[in-house]
């Protein structure tokens, strides 16, 4: 079941023209390995379009003097020393595997 | 056969494992040889709620690689998620670098490939850090997955399309491997997946300025396959163009059994990776003092060593190139010289013929295949002092490879020492002159050519052990007397 994925409170009351085509919805769904019904597709098309409209709203701000930012905070990535700290425990790692062969995970055959 | 009217445009993407003890983002061992799924934890298994933490040593090794390739080291680079679904990728994305890689630009200098040719520079686009995926084992009806390699640190080294032939691609890979081994960033073992290569190939009419349509050949894991795959792909593209067709932009796989490339079953969306900045990792910041400290800790690089061998030791560019293909080989040569050898080129050629032959014949690493460098040096010193001939030294070397005994002991045991003692040589000369009176008369009558015959007879009389220089001297004196 797919619900609205826009930020809460940001749903626009009036749908402007769709920014996202149903083909694009299918493309993204396929990349994400999602199987969608026609109703899901329509709902997602509306949701994703609204999100892009919200981004348009943000784009009205002048950010020409601001560096692109993916992360906030001044510190760079913390680092660890190159030390082996984990001990082998394949049983624990495989405990939730739906299928296994010895200590290997088993999946449907990949190449035809 | 590559048609001469066309030229090939080749770019390589090389992935290599960095030699760390632990993985890139977790404390699992990065070592080889463990049982399936022994070196895994919730982080490299992509379980919910875990956070990656960067391995400092992996970053240092990536920076070393960048400095060795003359790259610019970015003060700030970021990690990105490369999203695709495959059972060996438990998170559903690989942590890589995309828009802002750690190293930009740079070049690899290819040494002279034969006597008389020149060095050539292949420019690099970038070098970035990323994590390896797990390993799939395909069985009938199922695929099995081992995540021991998942999260092992890699660098991807991307070249500009500057390579023009299969041989040049091979030379590039050999030089790259040599550099990685010199700086101890990677052991470059292709058979363990330590060095993997994707190749981009297109062809164009010689003199044209536009590139043709390229194909990508994926996941080549031996230098020989890279060269063969390029040769095959270049010929295939030329055939298509010559028959009026168009090369399709597609991804090929190399089939090592049939020695040909074939198009991958193309999944329509295969190349839509939806990169975006990794929210779990803040930007990687590298300060100038860190770069400077790594710079000062760098060993001599193959290109610098080659230049030194030519400049200070009088080797040819080609001799220097062969010796620096491998750090151990170059070290062997230098250790030989350290025993006090005067003739550097003889020592260089010794390594290029005798030592390389021993390695090739036994298919074992240098340390197992050949005697200690110091013993090779002692052996050549015996040649320099005239105690043994160069041929005798080769005989001794072959025996030393098998016995592991020292130079002096082997020469004594095999009775290879030359006789330089003048009275012994004079006696042999007298005997030959007395026995060959008729020929002596001819020689003295002007048949100079007979001199070689007398040398041969004296050497024969001495069981081949006479010092040729002394034999020549004494014989000439006695014959002209």
Interface residues (C-beta under 8 A of the other chain):
Chain A: X27 X30 X31 X33 X70 X71 X73 X75 X76 X77 X78 X79 X80 X81 X82 X83 X84 X85 X86 X88 X90 X93 X94 X99 X101 X102 X103 X104 X105 X106 X107 X108 X109 X110 X111 X112
Chain B: X20 X21 X22 X26 X27 X28 X29 X34 X35 X36 X37 X38 X39 X40 X41 X45 X53 X54 X55 X56 X57 X58 X59 X76 X78 X79 X83 X85 X86 X87 X136 X137 X138 X139 X140 X141 X142 X143 X144 X145 X146 X147 X265 X269 X272 X274 X276 X277 X279 X281 X282 X283 X284 X285
